Amino acid sequence: MATGTITAGGALNSVPAPGKQTVASAYVDLRNSGWAQQYLPDLMEKEAEVFGNRTISGFLAQVGAEEAMASDQVVWSEQGRLHMVADGAIVAATGVVTTTDTTHGIRVGDTVVLNRTGVGTLKCYVTAIASNNTTYTVKPYTQVAVNSSASGNVTFTDGAVIGFVYGSEYKKGQTGRAEAIQPEVTSFTNKPVILKDLYEVSGSDASAIGWIEVSGEDGQNGYLWYLKAAGDTVSRFTDYCEMTCIEGELATASAGVAASLGALSGTEGLFAAVKSRGNSIDQLNADDSAADNLASFDLILAEFDKQGAIEENMMFLNRGTALAIDDMLAGMNAYGSGGTSYGVFDNSEDMALNLGFSGFRRGSYDFYKSDWKYLNDATTRGAFADIDGVIVPAGVSSVYDQALGKNLKRPFLHVRYRASQTESRKMKSWITGSVGAVTSDLDAMEVHHLSERCLITQGANNFMLLTA
């Protein structure tokens, strides 16, 4: 059966009702048909809620925490690996490996495993290291030279090799190591940004009675239209605070913002952090078969094995990818009728027909799956369809906080906001004007909103971005 085509209607009501000013277009005009008609129209006084809950925030509340900060910058350090792989190019006749990574940590007396793609591996002994660490010389254990062509040998030719240290060996009475390996500190930084928004209603409009009963996500309701608009502004600003933490980009010296508006520095959001320090895959989608998606998913597991191997992970997905994973899991179990085993469904046909999987285990990893409205909404990332989801490790990570000078355990994702004992800029609102409590001669009520915050993405190497 062919796949259908959906045509979206109109502009999807994507223009917010409150504009820069409260104007007549924000109110229902009963005279739009003129007063020549004999009867007034039959007015349905309840505003129709056609989009359900319109806010997209809530993602960070599920996966992270919030913490106050008193500085313009957050600096943290993440642990490095105990072992590392060194790339290089070998001269097969001499066994000299040249590498551009001078922090490879290989020393004289080390035993290493070298691999030449398409040829095989050799266990070797390191006999010399250049003073600038750009080369090291090896001798193989099981053959005369790395390029030996004798029968049964692994014959290296000149070209790229990769290797790692697996131990060391010394003669009796031989002196020990001549140098130590010092761990490198890997530091990261992020900056908070100041977000602002404003709602304004004139004094005359604030005293007017609206015709329509309104309600909104922020709990406001009644027959005064400006209550609806003010509440929508709060909901929209709350969304902006979360979207900034997700979409933010740090300004660079060569970028337009940094070059022309030097005081603006930007902030590193979730997507930017995962793209620069994490992992991504573009082979998990609804267009592939269950078997293909399972194979792609196993690639994710293999990458997690190379990283921190965090056992519990949360998946936040758009609708297409969520259904693709449901189909992938369902395809791993035969279901139907006539004596077919339903396996994980406790042999219950009713349970087997509910194919909305919220959690599953593959290998040594547990995954908890959730829809992410931000990726589905037609007025946010759902309009682009370029990101299918993100896999976020659960639990906490241990990092060194350079401000406090000690190790702390924090969620992999957490929001930092500016605050002190006398001032909190987490989510700040205040009212000015002449409506209600008079603060100025402006014949209007202005509701101001402000927040100063940033997102800290720790251990981004354990994250996986699912791209379209």
QUINOR-V767735 format. One line per field, one symbol per residue. ss: DSSP state (2 for helix, 1 for strand, 0 for the rest). A space follows every 50 residues. Layout:
BEGIN
ss: ???
END
This chain:
BEGIN
ss: 00000000000000000000000222000000000000000000010000 00000000222221111110000111110000000111111000011100 00000000011111110001111111111000001111110000000000 00000000111111111100000000000000000111110011111111 11222200000011100000110022222222222222222222222001 00000222220000010002222222201110000000022222222222 22222200000111111022222222222220000000000022200022 22000000111100111111102222000022200011111110011111 10000111111011111110000100011111100000000001111111 111111100222011110
END
